[in-house]
Amino acid sequence: MTPPVIATDKLSRHGKVPVREAGLKAATTSLFKRTYTQPASWPNSRSMT
């Protein structure tokens, strides 16, 4: 077998998602002051072993 062309190790995925309440006031506030959360499906680091 031939070795792989690209080898990777310890890949991770980082991201943030804006969170806000429902309503016009919350939508307006969210334009200027955003709060973020990291989705539970995106762990901070994942080892590919």
Secondary structure, 3 states (H helix, E strand, C coil): CCCCCCCCCCCCCCCCEEECCCCHHHHHHHHHCCEEECCCCCCCCCCCC
